[in-house]
């Protein structure tokens, strides 16, 4: 089911009249969501709806509780105008970011403020109803802790790895057991709408709405965690491709004589560079006697995961840094193809490996200098995300509001 505000369910009349009224309300609510607050005159100018009708619609929205009177604005000649804004507590958005080994759940109000954030480590992704039962339980726990009922939830945005048909809410890689589609399955379990998409595209959407891609035209957003994803922004729009599968950057061919990838093909980029590959190479090196800060943990029988490797890199562990540099060279080779094809103004590195900052940016930039045509690559900025692990989570919020407000 497509998400909509509570008040939209209360609009009476014929289908045509209801749709027309919804569209008028939506223009006002969308404008206030984007601007924060506005006067009647400003709403009239933006919506191109007559002043008397705007005043009547605003009164309706105040009555529904979705808008609030936000005080008096500055005078531009004559009487100082009343300002109106969205009621942040009218409804809430749940954001869920599923990763291979972790789960993050967030609760946002309608002013985009984070109300609650919970991260669950060692929450391994499994293709089973048992996993979704645990997921639903964690979501309900977060809602119950804030005393929020299902009727107060506008919708849930979900970010998940793999091939996703966002239009129909279907996952083709993980949690594929739901015959009616993952979105509908979770919606039935939770009692409110679920909007889902691929994690890399959600990262890109988060960067576009709240991060370094805001105001940019052509941006590539790399999700570098255990695996690799790519969100593509072209002409200021999120690009998904014909079936919504665009951005499978980790599966471009790099080494025809290389290892078999988990996708079944040979020599994919992800067989040479990813968080999992970095952890594997570091573990293998330590087992062969390489000096590293991580040796003590290894000797104590502790497992070394991506968090520990990233921490070691940031603490100056030479061996871990060397492994990241080797991996970044392959990553740079893959990015050169994208730069030559798309000529982006910016590449944003997000995900767990973005926490290494200069340790990932500098070798990637060096690889681009080495392999790319200077005329094309010299003006492509390579940066790490400021949103780090939460870019996809913020993208789920943006995705829900896009659906509700019909924002392009």
C-alpha positions in Angstrom: 0.0 0.0 0.0 1.2 3.5 -0.9 2.0 5.6 2.2 -0.2 8.6 3.0 -0.8 10.9 5.9 -3.6 10.1 8.4 -5.6 13.1 7.2 -5.7 11.8 3.6 -7.7 8.9 4.8 -10.3 11.3 6.2 -11.0 13.2 3.0 -14.6 12.7 1.8 -16.2 13.0 -1.6 -16.1 11.3 -4.9 -12.8 9.8 -6.2 -12.1 12.8 -8.4 -12.9 15.3 -5.7 -10.8 13.4 -3.2 -7.9 13.2 -5.6 -8.1 17.0 -6.4 -8.3 17.9 -2.7 -5.3 15.6 -1.9 -3.3 17.2 -4.6 -4.0 20.7 -3.2 -3.2 19.7 0.4 0.0 17.9 -0.8 1.3 21.1 -2.6 1.0 23.0 0.7 2.5 20.2 2.9 5.3 19.5 0.5 6.2 23.2 0.3 6.3 23.5 4.1 8.3 20.3 4.4 11.0 21.7 2.1 11.0 25.3 3.4 10.4 24.8 7.2 7.7 27.5 7.4 5.9 29.9 5.2 3.1 32.5 5.1 -0.2 32.3 3.2 1.3 34.7 0.5 4.4 32.5 0.1 2.2 29.4 -0.3 0.0 31.1 -2.8 3.1 32.1 -4.9 4.5 28.6 -4.8 1.3 26.6 -5.3 -0.4 28.9 -7.8 -3.6 28.4 -5.9 -5.8 31.4 -5.1 -5.4 33.1 -1.8 -8.9 32.4 -0.5 -8.6 28.7 -1.3 -5.1 28.5 0.2 -6.4 30.1 3.4 -9.2 27.5 3.5 -6.9 24.6 2.8 -4.5 25.8 5.6 -7.4 26.0 8.0 -8.3 22.4 7.1 -4.7 21.2 7.7 -4.6 23.0 11.0 -7.8 21.2 12.0 -6.3 17.9 10.9 -3.3 18.6 13.1 -0.7 18.2 10.4 0.1 22.0 10.4 0.9 24.3 13.3 0.7 28.1 13.6 4.4 29.0 13.8 4.2 32.6 14.9 4.5 35.9 13.1 6.9 36.6 10.2 8.7 39.7 9.1 6.7 42.4 7.4 7.4 43.1 3.7 5.0 46.1 3.8 1.8 46.1 5.7 0.6 43.7 8.3 3.1 41.0 9.6 2.0 37.6 8.3 1.2 34.4 10.2 3.7 31.6 9.5 2.8 28.0 9.3 4.8 24.8 9.6 4.4 21.0 9.7 3.6 19.6 13.1 6.7 17.4 13.7 4.8 15.0 16.0 1.8 14.5 13.7 3.3 11.2 12.5 6.7 9.5 12.5 8.9 7.7 10.0 10.7 4.5 10.8 14.0 4.0 9.0 15.6 0.5 8.8 19.0 -0.2 7.4 19.7 -4.0 7.0 23.3 -5.0 6.5 24.9 -8.5 6.2 25.8 -8.6 9.9 24.1 -5.6 11.5 20.7 -3.9 11.8 20.0 -0.2 12.5 16.6 1.2 13.3 15.8 4.9 13.5 12.8 6.9 14.3 12.3 10.4 12.7 9.7 13.1 13.2 8.3 15.2 10.3 11.0 17.8 10.7 13.6 15.2 9.9 14.9 15.1 13.5 16.2 11.8 14.8 14.1 10.7 17.8 15.7 7.3 18.4 18.5 5.2 16.9 19.3 1.6 17.8 22.1 -0.5 16.3 22.2 -4.2 16.7 25.5 -5.9 16.1 25.8 -9.6 15.1 22.3 -9.4 13.6 23.2 -11.7 10.6 21.0 -11.4 7.6 19.2 -14.7 6.9 16.6 -15.7 4.3 14.0 -16.8 6.7 10.7 -15.8 8.4 12.6 -16.2 11.7 14.8 -13.2 10.7 11.9 -11.0 9.8 10.1 -12.0 13.0 13.1 -10.8 15.0 13.2 -7.6 12.8 9.6 -6.8 13.4 10.1 -7.4 17.1 13.0 -4.9 17.2 11.0 -2.3 15.3 8.1 -2.7 17.7 10.5 -2.4 20.7 11.7 1.0 19.4 8.1 2.2 18.9 7.0 1.0 22.3 9.9 2.7 24.0 8.7 6.0 22.6 5.0 5.2 23.2 4.2 5.5 19.5 1.3 3.4 18.1 1.2 2.0 14.6 -1.4 4.7 13.6 1.2 7.4 14.4 3.7 5.8 11.9 3.5 7.4 8.5 5.6 4.6 6.9 8.8 2.7 7.2 11.7 3.1 4.8 13.9 0.1 4.3 17.4 -0.2 3.0 18.7 -3.7 2.1 21.5 -5.0 0.0 21.1 -6.8 -3.4 18.8 -6.6 -6.4 15.6 -4.7 -5.5 12.4 -4.0 -7.5 11.5 -0.9 -5.5 8.3 -0.2 -7.5 6.8 -3.5 -6.5 8.6 -3.9 -3.1 10.4 -7.1 -4.1 13.9 -8.3 -3.0 15.5 -10.8 -5.4 18.7 -11.4 -3.3 17.8 -11.4 0.4 14.5 -12.3 2.3 13.1 -13.7 -1.0 10.8 -16.2 0.8 7.9 -13.7 0.9 5.7 -14.6 -2.1 3.8 -11.3 -2.0 7.0 -9.3 -1.9 9.1 -8.2 1.0 7.4 -4.7 1.2 3.9 -6.2 1.4 5.0 -8.9 3.8 6.5 -6.5 6.3 3.6 -4.1 5.9 1.2 -6.8 6.9 3.3 -7.8 9.9 3.8 -4.2 11.1 0.5 -2.5 10.2 1.9 0.4 8.2 3.3 1.0 4.7 6.9 -0.1 3.9 8.9 1.5 1.1 12.2 -0.3 0.3 15.1 0.0 -2.0 18.7 -1.1 -2.5 21.2 0.1 0.2 23.5 1.9 -2.2 20.6 3.9 -3.8 19.4 4.8 -0.3 22.9 6.0 0.5 22.8 8.2 -2.6 19.4 9.5 -1.7 20.5 10.3 1.8 23.5 12.2 0.4 21.3 14.0 -2.1 18.8 15.2 0.6 21.1 15.7 3.6 24.8 15.2 2.7 27.5 16.2 0.3 25.5 15.5 -2.9 23.0 18.2 -2.0 22.8 20.7 -4.8 25.1 18.6 -7.0 24.1 17.5 -10.4 26.1 14.3 -11.2 27.5 12.2 -8.3 28.6 8.7 -7.7 28.0 7.4 -4.2 30.0 4.3 -3.2 28.8 2.2 -0.3 32.0 0.5 0.9 31.2 -1.9 3.7 31.4 -5.7 3.8 30.6 -5.5 0.1 30.4 -2.8 -2.6 27.3 -0.9 -3.8 26.9 2.2 -6.0 24.2 4.8 -6.0 24.1 7.0 -9.1 22.8 10.6 -9.3 22.5 11.9 -12.8 21.0 15.3 -13.7 20.1 15.7 -10.0 18.0 12.5 -10.2 18.6 9.1 -8.6 19.2 6.7 -11.5 17.8 3.2 -11.1 17.8 1.8 -14.6 15.0 -0.1 -16.4 14.3 -2.7 -13.6 15.8 -0.8 -10.7 19.0 -2.8 -10.8 21.5 -0.1 -11.8 24.6 0.3 -9.7 25.9 -3.3 -9.3 29.4 -1.9 -9.5 30.9 -4.7 -7.4 30.2 -7.1 -10.3 32.0 -5.4 -13.1 34.7 -7.6 -14.6 38.2 -6.7 -13.5 40.2 -9.9 -13.7 39.1 -12.5 -16.3 41.5 -15.1 -14.8 40.5 -14.3 -11.2 38.4 -15.9 -8.5 34.8 -16.9 -8.7 32.5 -14.3 -7.2 29.5 -15.3 -5.0 27.3 -14.2 -7.9 28.7 -17.1 -10.0 30.9 -15.0 -12.4 34.7 -14.8 -12.5 36.9 -11.9 -11.6 34.3 -9.4 -10.3 35.5 -6.3 -8.6 34.2 -7.7 -5.3 36.6 -10.6 -5.4 39.4 -8.0 -5.2 38.1 -5.2 -3.2 35.5 -5.0 -0.4 35.4 -4.9 3.4 35.2 -8.7 3.4 38.3 -9.0 1.1 40.2 -6.5 3.3 39.4 -8.5 6.5 40.3 -11.8 4.8 43.6 -10.4 3.5 44.5 -9.0 6.9 43.7 -12.2 8.7 45.7 -14.3 6.2 48.7 -11.9 6.6 48.7 -12.1 10.4 48.5 -15.9 10.2 51.6 -15.8 8.1 53.5 -13.8 10.7 52.9 -10.2 9.6 53.3 -7.6 12.3 50.1 -5.8 13.2 48.2 -4.2 16.1 45.6 -6.9 15.5 47.9 -9.8 16.3 47.1 -9.8 20.0 43.4 -10.2 19.2 44.2 -13.0 16.8 46.4 -14.7 19.4 43.6 -14.5 22.0 41.3 -16.3 19.6 39.1 -13.3 18.9 37.6 -12.8 15.5 38.8 -9.8 13.5 36.0 -8.1 11.7 35.8 -4.9 9.6 35.3 -2.7 12.7 38.6 -3.9 14.1 40.4 -3.5 10.9 39.1 0.1 10.4 40.1 1.0 13.9 43.6 -0.5 13.3 44.0 1.6 10.1 43.0 4.8 11.9 45.5 4.0 14.6 48.3 3.8 12.0 48.6 0.0 11.6 51.1 -0.2 8.7 50.1 -3.7 7.6 46.3 -2.9 7.6 47.0 0.4 5.7 49.1 -1.5 3.1 46.2 -3.9 2.5 43.8 -1.0 2.1 46.1 0.6 -0.4 46.3 -2.5 -2.5 42.6 -2.9 -2.5 42.1 0.8 -3.4 44.2 0.3 -6.5 41.6 -2.2 -7.9 38.8 0.1 -6.7 40.4 3.0 -8.6 40.6 0.9 -11.8 36.8 0.2 -11.6 36.1 3.9 -10.9 38.0 5.0 -13.9 35.5 3.2 -16.2 32.7 5.1 -14.5 34.5 8.4 -14.7 35.2 8.0 -18.4 31.5 7.1 -19.0 29.7 9.5 -16.7 32.1 12.4 -16.0 30.8 12.9 -12.4 31.6 16.1 -10.4 32.0 14.1 -7.2 32.5 10.6 -5.9 31.3 10.1 -2.3 32.7 7.2 -0.4 30.4 6.0 2.3 29.9 2.9 4.4 32.2 1.5 7.1 35.4 2.1 5.1 34.6 5.8 4.9 35.6 5.9 8.5 39.2 5.6 7.4 39.0 9.0 5.8 42.3 10.0 4.1 43.5 6.4 4.2 40.9 5.4 1.6 40.6 8.8 -0.3 44.3 9.3 -1.0 45.0 5.9 -2.6 41.8 6.0 -4.6 42.8 9.5 -5.8 46.3 8.2 -6.7 44.8 5.3 -8.7 42.6 7.7 -10.6 45.6 9.9 -11.4 47.4 6.8 -12.6 44.7 5.1 -14.8 42.2 7.9 -15.8 42.4 10.5 -18.5 43.5 13.7 -16.7 41.2 15.9 -18.7 38.2 14.0 -17.5 39.2 13.0 -14.0 41.0 16.1 -12.8 37.7 17.9 -11.8 36.1 14.9 -10.1 36.3 15.4 -6.4 36.7 12.3 -4.2 35.4 12.8 -0.6 34.2 10.7 2.3 30.6 11.0 3.5 29.8 13.1 6.5 26.9 10.8 7.2 29.2 7.8 7.3 27.1 4.8 8.5 23.8 6.7 8.5 23.6 7.8 4.8 21.4 4.9 3.9 19.3 5.4 7.0 18.7 9.0 6.1 18.0 7.9 2.6 15.1 5.7 3.9 13.6 8.9 5.5 13.9 10.8 2.2 12.5 7.9 0.2 9.3 7.8 2.4 8.8 11.5 2.1 9.3 11.4 -1.6 6.6 8.7 -1.9 4.2 10.5 0.5 4.6 14.0 -1.0 5.3 12.8 -4.6 8.6 14.7 -4.7 10.7 14.0 -7.7 
